[in-house]
Amino acid sequence: MRTITYYYAPISGFAYLGERRLMEIARCAGAEVEFRPIDIQRIFQAAETVPPGKQPQARLSYRLMDLKRQAERLGLPINPKPKHWPVPAGLPARLIYATGALGHPQHPLSFAILSAVYAREQDISDPETLKEILKGLDLDAEAHFETAETRDIADRFEAGNAAAIAAGVFGSPTYVFDGEMFFGQDRLDLLAWRLGVTDPLCES
């Protein structure tokens, strides 16, 4: 099966906007999505780029406007300036890896975490918040937290960050298919085209 590698930060607004569409494109293309949540600060540092919070005011203002209008177009609720942003996202990232290790689909937890930041004003660095998210998805919170603290998951997280840096990833979300990088959820049309998907909303 063809694979789309999905590098993203669990606190990324544009990952929030793009994830459902990414999953639909993958379904239409008969592809799988490899979830690789990353430490975005490490990625910024390796790429020698400026984090959104440190960008000039003109770019920050445009970013907020763009988040709002793209969310409106997609029919997604959003607060473009979340109460808890940015926050450390290592634990949420490891929990997403743990979900896969425990044999569960990763998209529901991933999207719930992104939604917690941008639609529900929750602090995803708070373990209690994450436990409630897991319980809301009928996932075993205790098992997930135990798994998230294992060496295996730490190694997967480290490998994901190293792979992102090696691939030249410089921001979130970034999608890689067949060695080709697509940065930003506004490039999902190009990813769909490369996969041969003419209608991202296909019913096949």
Buried (B, 14 or more C-beta within 10 A) or exposed (E): EEEBBBBBBBBBBBBBBBBBBBBBBBBBBEBEBBBBBBBBBBBBEBBEEEEBEEBEEEEBEEBBEBBBEBBEEBEBEBBBEBEBBBBEBBBBBBBBBBBBBBEBEBBBBBBBBBBBBBBBEBBBBBBEBBBBBBEEBEBEBEEBBEBBEBEEBBEBBEEBBEBBBEBEBBBBBBBBBEEEBBBBBEBBBEBBEBBEBEEBEEEE
